[in-house]
Amino acid sequence: LELINAWAFQGEKLIHGNPSGIDNAISCFGGAISYVKGADMAPIKSMPSLKILVVYTKVPRSTKKLVAGVKRKYDEFPIVLSHIMDAIGNLTLQFLSSLERLSTLVSEANQNYERLEDLIDMNQSLLQALGVSHSSINRVCFLLSRFGIHAKLTGAGGGGCVLGFPRPDFDHDYNGITALLEEEGFSCWLTTVGGAGVACHQ
């Protein structure tokens, strides 16, 4: 697995320039990972089962250009961008804490889901302030909000995919949501987070 992961990371570098290594690690080893640049990746041990609605905007994006755009803003507004990045970092720690509480404190599930949803909304707003959102991403977030689903961009942004987080007791018809998104030109899939990685089937 280590060899597969190492080669996959080289492919990521060819495409994205300076990737974190999260995508290839998750794909290879499975589960869920916590990562801070400059530190080792750490598996999230108390990971609840979460449904994820993945919506593909079909808008191509260049990670290199998006990263360069954020750097340009940082160079021009270092104090403002530093505060935004710090806020995103603190928000991520709060999200991890809420995930742990969600998996251990079943009696407080509704309260912790509300907390997760607030953090998801704040994260998307901060990413939009960084300039890595896109009109298609904003449109998907709006459409999903009509069904009570909180959503945010994933990856570098600028197009690509959006992640929606429906609650376990979500009672709307997913076929109806899929049809609405497809009418707008998007594609979507319902999945769960924390699946298995590379496996050998004999």
Buried (B, 14 or more C-beta within 10 A) or exposed (E): EEEBBEEBBEEBEEEBEEBBBBBBBBBBBBBBBBBEEEEEBEEBEEBBEBBBBBBBBEBEBBBEEBBEBBEEBBEEEEEEBEEBBEBBEEBBEBBBEBBBBBBEEEEEBEEBBEBBBBBBBBBBEBBBBBBBBBEBBBBBBEBBEEBEBBBBBBBBBBBBBBBBBBBEEBEEEBEEBBEBBEEEEBEBEEEEBBEEBEEEEE
